[in-house]
Amino acid sequence: MTVDTARRRFLQTLAVGSVVQPMLAGRPAAAQSDPTESFWQEVRRQFAFREERVPMNAANLCPSPRAVAERVRELTRDIDVDCSFPNRAKFGALLEASRGAAAAQLGVTADEIALVRNTSEANNVVNAGLPLGAGDEVVVWDQNHPTNNVAWDVRAARRGLSVKRVATPAAPSGADELAAAFERALTPRTRVLALTHVSNVSGVRLPVRALCDVAHRRGIHVHVDGAQTWGALDVNLRDLGCDSYTGSAHKWFLGPKEVGLLYVRADRVADIWPSIVAPSWGGGVAPRPRGTRKFESLGQRDDAALAAVATTAAFQNRLGRARIEARIVELATLLKNGLVEAGFELVTPMAPELSGGVVIAACAPDRRGPLVTALHERHGIAGAATGGLRLCPHVYNTRDHVHRAVRGAAALRG
């Protein structure tokens, strides 16, 4: 079988429809429970990047597979050819298909999912929309993204809230030690516990389920920034137990740009006000859309990108979400071991249960930028200088890519 034939067959299995073909790269899906490296090589070929410039910064931005990029291009052209209301009417159903696909992956209902523009917007919807007043306390992790950290300071300055930051051990011994740091910080005034599932500045994974149990016994709303776990880990939000959760399609989910996810548990939707009200809201104070759709009253949207979320979900489902998580953990572990052998100290825990796909090696602040630039220019690996040397492999990466990243980092370390 030629590479082109294998590629076409692979793409056919990823078509969006009521039935997904039971073959993947010429083999039954059931036989792929423990895929070989050749399987992952075929996955890599579904992405358009060149071997000279390999992306390894999924914590910031991922390439989309060809199936997703082509879907966005196809639908964008459809609008450009005919932008009339009658032609665009079909995008309502396509949006609902995307909402349903995202909800099904995360184990919740479509009425609990809003497709907004990115994690930052989704975090701010929760931040600005929860009914909080003077004297109420919000507990945050000091490793949260600014939209789930500084944004709370801004609201506190306006509304008289109290924001308490929790620092966790640099080298946590286990989940219990991480959970204990937050439990000690909670007080009778605490109304919100704002967390990050996996930190983009350390790679540490918090024990969210345990923290939700602790917080809910005290009546505390738990908000989770899932920017580094939606699409990377096999997340079930019912099992996770949080009240709200956010993510971006352009990161680990491998989806279109400028689409974000906001989950709000059904019994909390009515409590949260939207940040923006546009014509789709309706003419009164009460929202016309049902459920979390009230958070999508944002004016004109990129309909093609929203529709392509369903295509992305089909791609992930075809690979298998548990299989995706296992591959990310495999590559991250290979990368960690390689960096340690090369003389780097890890910021990210070695244990998979305390981390995810974000891998960060310690590096002096004044060395981070030059090291990342040189790694890209001389070795063709795109990382980031966030928290150290940050490298985040995904399913489009191969073991050879990881080995190249380690060799490059070692050479540049000197």
Backbone torsions as a table, in degrees:
resi	resn	phi	psi	omega
1	MET	NA	130.3	179.4
2	THR	-75.1	162.8	178.5
3	VAL	-61.7	-41.2	-179.5
4	ASP	-63.6	-40.1	179.1
5	THR	-64.7	-43.7	179.2
6	ALA	-63.0	-38.9	-178.9
7	ARG	-66.1	-43.6	179.7
8	ARG	-62.9	-41.5	-180.0
9	ARG	-64.8	-40.5	178.8
10	PHE	-61.4	-46.5	-179.7
11	LEU	-62.4	-34.6	179.9
12	GLN	-63.6	-33.1	-179.8
13	THR	-71.1	-15.3	-176.6
14	LEU	-100.0	7.1	-179.2
15	ALA	-63.1	142.2	177.9
16	VAL	-82.9	129.9	179.2
17	GLY	-179.7	-176.7	-177.4
18	SER	-71.7	-24.0	179.8
19	VAL	-130.5	128.3	174.8
20	VAL	-94.4	132.1	-177.2
21	GLN	-59.6	141.9	-173.0
22	PRO	-83.3	19.1	-179.7
23	MET	-120.6	142.1	177.1
24	LEU	-132.9	114.4	-178.9
25	ALA	53.5	37.3	174.3
26	GLY	84.7	3.7	-179.2
27	ARG	-127.4	149.9	177.2
28	PRO	-58.6	141.9	-179.0
29	ALA	-58.1	-35.9	-178.7
30	ALA	-62.4	-27.4	-178.5
31	ALA	-80.0	-5.6	-176.2
32	GLN	-98.4	18.4	-178.0
33	SER	-62.2	-29.1	176.8
34	ASP	-128.3	72.8	-172.1
35	PRO	-65.7	149.9	178.7
36	THR	-84.4	172.6	178.9
37	GLU	-64.0	-28.9	178.0
38	SER	-65.1	-33.9	174.5
39	PHE	-60.4	-47.0	-178.5
40	TRP	-69.8	-27.8	173.3
41	GLN	-63.4	-38.3	177.8
42	GLU	-68.2	-37.4	174.7
43	VAL	-60.7	-46.2	179.5
44	ARG	-54.7	-37.0	-176.7
45	ARG	-72.3	-5.9	175.4
46	GLN	-82.6	0.2	-179.4
47	PHE	-115.6	144.4	-169.1
48	ALA	-86.9	-6.1	-176.0
49	PHE	-66.1	154.3	-179.5
50	ARG	-90.3	153.4	179.0
51	GLU	-64.3	-20.8	178.6
52	GLU	-72.2	-20.7	-177.9
53	ARG	-137.9	89.5	-173.2
54	VAL	-94.9	122.6	177.6
55	PRO	-75.1	133.5	174.6
56	MET	-145.4	47.8	-178.2
57	ASN	-139.3	53.0	-176.9
58	ALA	-62.3	-20.0	178.0
59	ALA	-65.6	-19.9	-179.5
60	ASN	-108.7	-55.2	-176.0
61	LEU	-156.7	134.3	178.1
62	CYS	-113.9	149.3	167.1
63	PRO	-71.0	151.1	173.4
64	SER	-91.6	148.9	173.3
65	PRO	-65.0	159.6	-177.2
66	ARG	-56.2	-37.6	-178.5
67	ALA	-59.5	-38.6	-180.0
68	VAL	-74.7	-46.6	-179.8
69	ALA	-60.0	-40.4	180.0
70	GLU	-69.0	-33.6	176.9
71	ARG	-65.3	-44.6	177.7
72	VAL	-61.8	-43.8	-179.4
73	ARG	-64.1	-42.6	179.9
74	GLU	-60.7	-46.9	-176.5
75	LEU	-74.7	-33.0	175.7
76	THR	-63.4	-42.5	178.1
77	ARG	-64.5	-37.0	178.4
78	ASP	-58.5	-42.0	178.9
79	ILE	-69.1	-41.6	-179.2
80	ASP	-64.0	-33.2	178.6
81	VAL	-72.7	-37.7	-178.1
82	ASP	-150.0	97.3	-177.8
83	CYS	-94.4	21.5	-179.5
84	SER	-70.5	158.0	175.0
85	PHE	-58.1	-43.9	179.9
86	PRO	-59.8	-40.5	-179.6
87	ASN	-70.6	-39.0	-177.3
88	ARG	-78.3	-6.9	-178.6
89	ALA	-59.0	-29.9	-177.8
90	LYS	-65.5	-18.7	-176.1
91	PHE	-71.7	-18.9	174.1
92	GLY	-62.0	-46.3	178.6
93	ALA	-67.8	-36.8	179.4
94	LEU	-66.7	-38.3	175.5
95	LEU	-61.7	-43.7	179.9
96	GLU	-65.8	-33.9	176.3
97	ALA	-64.5	-40.2	178.0
98	SER	-66.5	-43.1	178.6
99	ARG	-59.7	-46.5	-179.2
100	GLY	-63.5	-38.9	179.6
101	ALA	-65.8	-42.7	178.8
102	ALA	-65.8	-41.8	179.7
103	ALA	-63.0	-43.4	-179.3
104	ALA	-62.5	-41.6	178.6
105	GLN	-60.7	-36.2	-174.3
106	LEU	-94.9	1.2	173.8
107	GLY	76.1	26.0	-179.2
108	VAL	-128.2	-177.4	-178.9
109	THR	-92.3	158.4	179.2
110	ALA	-62.1	-31.5	-179.5
111	ASP	-71.6	-5.3	177.5
112	GLU	-103.1	1.1	-176.4
113	ILE	-116.2	129.3	170.2
114	ALA	-115.6	138.9	174.7
115	LEU	-103.5	104.4	-178.2
116	VAL	-104.5	-144.7	-172.2
117	ARG	-104.7	-26.2	177.0
118	ASN	-176.4	176.8	179.7
119	THR	-62.6	-38.6	-178.4
120	SER	-58.7	-47.1	178.8
121	GLU	-64.1	-43.4	-178.8
122	ALA	-62.5	-42.4	176.9
123	ASN	-60.0	-41.1	-177.7
124	ASN	-72.3	-27.4	173.5
125	VAL	-60.5	-46.3	-179.9
126	VAL	-66.9	-46.1	-178.8
127	ASN	-57.1	-48.5	-176.1
128	ALA	-81.7	-22.0	-171.0
129	GLY	-94.6	-20.0	-179.9
130	LEU	-68.6	141.0	-179.0
131	PRO	-78.0	92.8	-179.0
132	LEU	-124.6	151.5	-178.7
133	GLY	-139.0	-177.1	-177.8
134	ALA	-55.2	133.4	179.0
135	GLY	92.2	-17.6	176.8
136	ASP	-70.1	149.7	-175.5
137	GLU	-114.7	137.9	174.5
138	VAL	-118.4	126.2	178.2
139	VAL	-103.4	125.6	-178.1
140	VAL	-126.0	157.7	173.0
141	TRP	-83.6	136.5	-178.9
142	ASP	-71.0	-6.0	176.4
143	GLN	-99.9	8.2	176.6
144	ASN	-64.3	155.4	169.6
145	HIS	-62.7	150.3	-179.7
146	PRO	-52.9	-30.6	-180.0
147	THR	-73.6	-7.5	175.4
148	ASN	-124.6	21.7	-175.3
149	ASN	-143.9	-74.9	177.5
150	VAL	-60.7	-35.9	179.3
151	ALA	-57.9	-34.0	177.0
152	TRP	-69.6	-35.1	176.0
153	ASP	-62.2	-41.0	-179.4
154	VAL	-63.5	-44.0	178.4
155	ARG	-66.0	-38.2	179.7
156	ALA	-60.6	-39.1	179.8
157	ALA	-65.6	-30.2	-179.1
158	ARG	-84.3	-34.7	-168.3
159	ARG	-116.7	0.6	177.4
160	GLY	78.6	23.6	176.5
161	LEU	-76.7	167.1	173.1
162	SER	-114.9	128.3	179.2
163	VAL	-112.9	126.1	180.0
164	LYS	-116.5	126.2	179.5
165	ARG	-97.1	138.3	179.4
166	VAL	-110.9	127.6	173.4
167	ALA	-100.1	139.3	178.2
168	THR	-111.8	159.5	-178.3
169	PRO	-57.6	142.5	179.7
170	ALA	-64.2	-32.7	178.5
171	ALA	-127.2	78.1	-174.7
172	PRO	-62.9	139.6	-179.9
173	SER	-79.3	-20.6	-179.2
174	GLY	176.4	178.8	-178.0
175	ALA	-63.1	-35.2	-177.9
176	ASP	-62.8	-39.4	179.8
177	GLU	-65.9	-38.4	177.4
178	LEU	-65.8	-46.1	-178.5
179	ALA	-63.5	-38.6	-176.8
180	ALA	-62.1	-35.4	-179.4
181	ALA	-61.3	-38.7	179.3
182	PHE	-77.4	-39.5	-178.4
183	GLU	-61.1	-37.6	178.6
184	ARG	-65.3	-26.1	-175.1
185	ALA	-83.0	-18.2	-175.8
186	LEU	-74.2	140.2	179.6
187	THR	-132.9	172.7	176.7
188	PRO	-60.8	-18.3	179.3
189	ARG	-89.5	-7.8	-176.3
190	THR	-69.6	125.1	178.8
191	ARG	-110.4	-27.0	-176.9
192	VAL	-137.1	137.3	169.9
193	LEU	-115.9	110.4	-174.7
194	ALA	-105.5	115.3	-171.3
195	LEU	-120.6	170.9	168.8
196	THR	-124.7	129.6	-175.9
197	HIS	-61.4	-53.6	173.6
198	VAL	-129.6	127.4	-176.7
199	SER	-73.3	138.0	176.0
200	ASN	-82.8	-8.6	-179.3
201	VAL	-106.0	-8.8	177.9
202	SER	-137.3	-23.3	-175.1
203	GLY	82.3	3.6	-179.8
204	VAL	-73.2	135.6	175.2
205	ARG	-101.6	127.4	178.9
206	LEU	-85.0	150.1	175.9
207	PRO	-79.8	74.9	-170.1
208	VAL	-61.1	-41.9	-178.8
209	ARG	-57.9	-46.9	-179.8
210	ALA	-64.2	-39.2	-179.9
211	LEU	-69.1	-34.6	175.5
212	CYS	-63.7	-42.4	179.4
213	ASP	-60.6	-44.4	179.7
214	VAL	-63.4	-47.0	-176.1
215	ALA	-68.3	-40.9	-176.4
216	HIS	-67.8	-27.5	175.4
217	ARG	-64.8	-19.3	179.9
218	ARG	-106.3	5.9	179.4
219	GLY	74.1	27.8	-175.8
220	ILE	-97.3	134.4	175.4
221	HIS	-75.2	130.5	178.4
222	VAL	-109.3	117.2	177.1
223	HIS	-107.9	134.2	-176.9
224	VAL	-124.4	123.4	171.2
225	ASP	-82.0	111.7	-177.7
226	GLY	-105.4	26.5	-177.4
227	ALA	-56.8	-31.3	-177.9
228	GLN	-100.0	10.8	179.1
229	THR	-129.1	-25.3	177.1
230	TRP	-65.7	114.6	-178.2
231	GLY	94.9	-17.2	179.6
232	ALA	-99.1	-43.8	178.7
233	LEU	-108.4	155.4	179.4
234	ASP	-81.2	76.9	-171.4
235	VAL	-86.0	130.9	168.3
236	ASN	-117.5	114.5	-172.7
237	LEU	-69.5	-26.5	174.0
238	ARG	-64.3	-44.0	179.0
239	ASP	-69.0	-36.0	-179.2
240	LEU	-65.4	-39.7	171.3
241	GLY	88.8	5.1	-176.9
242	CYS	-78.3	164.8	178.7
243	ASP	-87.5	-30.6	176.9
244	SER	-148.6	153.6	-173.7
245	TYR	-153.0	143.9	-176.6
246	THR	-133.0	159.6	177.5
247	GLY	-166.8	169.1	179.1
248	SER	-121.9	134.3	-179.8
249	ALA	-68.0	-25.7	-174.2
250	HIS	-82.1	-1.1	177.4
251	LYS	-98.4	-128.4	-171.4
252	TRP	-60.6	-22.2	179.1
253	PHE	-67.2	-21.5	176.5
254	LEU	72.8	24.0	-172.2
255	GLY	-97.5	-165.8	-179.3
256	PRO	-69.1	161.4	179.6
257	LYS	-80.7	153.3	177.4
258	GLU	59.1	45.4	167.3
259	VAL	-135.2	128.9	177.6
260	GLY	-124.7	163.7	-177.8
261	LEU	-116.4	134.5	172.9
262	LEU	-128.2	117.4	173.0
263	TYR	-104.6	132.1	170.5
264	VAL	-131.1	125.5	179.9
265	ARG	-56.0	141.1	-170.3
266	ALA	-51.1	-41.1	-175.9
267	ASP	-79.8	0.1	177.1
268	ARG	-110.7	-9.1	-175.2
269	VAL	-58.1	-44.4	-176.8
270	ALA	-65.1	-22.0	-176.0
271	ASP	-80.3	-18.3	-172.4
272	ILE	-105.3	124.7	178.2
273	TRP	-86.2	146.7	176.5
274	PRO	-74.7	158.7	178.5
275	SER	-86.1	-27.7	-175.2
276	ILE	-129.0	138.1	175.7
277	VAL	-123.7	118.4	-179.9
278	ALA	-121.0	179.9	-174.9
279	PRO	-53.2	-32.3	-178.3
280	SER	-65.8	-13.7	177.7
281	TRP	-64.3	-37.4	-174.5
282	GLY	111.8	-175.3	-172.9
283	GLY	-98.1	0.8	-177.9
284	GLY	-123.0	-175.1	179.4
285	VAL	-72.5	-36.8	178.2
286	ALA	-74.9	137.0	-177.9
287	PRO	-70.2	144.4	174.7
288	ARG	-79.0	-40.1	179.4
289	PRO	-68.0	151.0	179.2
290	ARG	-94.0	154.0	176.5
291	GLY	58.4	-144.9	-176.6
292	THR	-71.7	-4.8	177.2
293	ARG	-61.2	-19.4	178.3
294	LYS	-64.1	-21.9	178.9
295	PHE	-82.9	-2.4	-178.9
296	GLU	-101.6	12.6	177.5
297	SER	-80.8	79.7	-168.7
298	LEU	-122.5	7.6	-176.3
299	GLY	83.6	-158.6	-177.1
300	GLN	-63.6	133.8	-178.9
301	ARG	-118.2	170.7	172.7
302	ASP	-86.5	92.3	-175.0
303	ASP	-60.8	-35.7	-179.4
304	ALA	-64.5	-43.0	179.2
305	ALA	-64.9	-43.2	178.6
306	LEU	-60.7	-42.5	-179.8
307	ALA	-65.4	-32.6	-176.5
308	ALA	-74.1	-8.4	174.0
309	VAL	-61.0	-38.4	178.4
310	ALA	-65.1	-37.7	177.0
311	THR	-63.4	-41.9	179.0
312	THR	-64.2	-42.8	178.4
313	ALA	-61.3	-38.4	177.9
314	ALA	-63.7	-40.7	177.7
315	PHE	-60.8	-48.9	179.9
316	GLN	-64.2	-42.3	-179.2
317	ASN	-63.5	-36.0	-179.7
318	ARG	-66.2	-39.0	175.8
319	LEU	-71.6	-33.5	-176.9
320	GLY	97.8	119.3	-173.6
321	ARG	-67.3	-36.5	175.9
322	ALA	-65.9	-36.3	178.8
323	ARG	-68.1	-38.1	176.8
324	ILE	-61.7	-48.2	179.5
325	GLU	-59.1	-44.5	-179.3
326	ALA	-61.6	-39.4	-179.9
327	ARG	-67.9	-42.7	178.9
328	ILE	-61.6	-43.8	178.3
329	VAL	-63.0	-41.2	178.4
330	GLU	-59.0	-49.7	-177.8
331	LEU	-68.6	-39.0	179.2
332	ALA	-64.0	-40.1	178.7
333	THR	-66.4	-42.5	176.6
334	LEU	-59.6	-42.7	179.7
335	LEU	-65.3	-45.3	179.2
336	LYS	-59.1	-48.6	-179.3
337	ASN	-61.0	-41.1	-179.9
338	GLY	-64.8	-42.0	179.9
339	LEU	-66.2	-39.4	177.7
340	VAL	-63.4	-44.8	178.4
341	GLU	-62.3	-28.9	179.3
342	ALA	-81.9	-0.3	176.2
343	GLY	99.9	5.3	178.5
344	PHE	-84.9	150.3	170.6
345	GLU	-96.8	131.5	-179.4
346	LEU	-82.4	138.1	167.7
347	VAL	-85.2	-38.2	-179.0
348	THR	-77.2	136.7	176.2
349	PRO	-59.1	146.3	177.3
350	MET	-71.8	-33.9	-175.5
351	ALA	-68.2	126.5	179.5
352	PRO	-59.0	-33.2	-178.2
353	GLU	-70.1	-13.2	177.8
354	LEU	-108.6	10.7	-176.8
355	SER	-148.7	-165.4	178.6
356	GLY	-150.9	-125.0	179.2
357	GLY	-98.2	-8.2	-179.8
358	VAL	-83.0	121.4	-179.3
359	VAL	-122.0	124.0	-178.4
360	ILE	-128.2	129.2	175.4
361	ALA	-105.9	142.2	-178.7
362	ALA	-62.9	139.8	179.7
363	CYS	-158.5	135.5	180.0
364	ALA	-57.5	140.1	-176.7
365	PRO	-51.8	-38.2	-178.2
366	ASP	-77.0	-8.5	-180.0
367	ARG	-101.1	-16.0	-171.8
368	ARG	-63.7	-53.5	-178.3
369	GLY	-58.1	-52.7	178.8
370	PRO	-59.5	-37.0	179.9
371	LEU	-66.2	-44.9	180.0
372	VAL	-64.5	-41.8	178.6
373	THR	-62.5	-45.1	-179.5
374	ALA	-67.5	-35.6	178.5
375	LEU	-62.6	-37.5	178.4
376	HIS	-74.2	-47.0	-174.8
377	GLU	-71.9	-37.8	-174.6
378	ARG	-96.7	-26.4	-174.5
379	HIS	-123.4	-3.2	174.0
380	GLY	69.8	28.8	178.0
381	ILE	-117.5	122.9	-178.6
382	ALA	-96.6	109.8	176.5
383	GLY	-118.0	-151.2	179.4
384	ALA	-148.3	161.7	-179.7
385	ALA	-103.3	28.8	-176.6
386	THR	-86.4	111.9	178.1
387	GLY	77.5	-0.6	-175.6
388	GLY	146.5	-141.9	168.6
389	LEU	-92.6	110.3	-177.0
390	ARG	-105.6	125.5	176.6
391	LEU	-131.4	129.4	-173.2
392	CYS	-131.1	91.2	-178.2
393	PRO	-75.9	149.1	-179.9
394	HIS	-132.2	-175.4	-175.1
395	VAL	-65.4	-19.3	176.9
396	TYR	-79.7	-8.1	175.6
397	ASN	-90.8	154.2	178.1
398	THR	-114.7	170.4	175.4
399	ARG	-62.1	-35.2	177.2
400	ASP	-62.7	-38.0	176.5
401	HIS	-61.2	-42.9	-179.9
402	VAL	-64.0	-45.0	178.6
403	HIS	-60.2	-40.4	178.5
404	ARG	-63.4	-41.3	178.9
405	ALA	-61.9	-42.5	-179.8
406	VAL	-66.6	-44.5	179.1
407	ARG	-61.6	-42.0	179.4
408	GLY	-64.7	-45.3	179.9
409	ALA	-62.5	-41.0	179.9
410	ALA	-63.8	-42.3	-179.8
411	ALA	-65.4	-38.2	-177.9
412	LEU	-77.8	-24.2	179.1
413	ARG	-69.0	-33.1	177.9
414	GLY	83.1	NA	NA
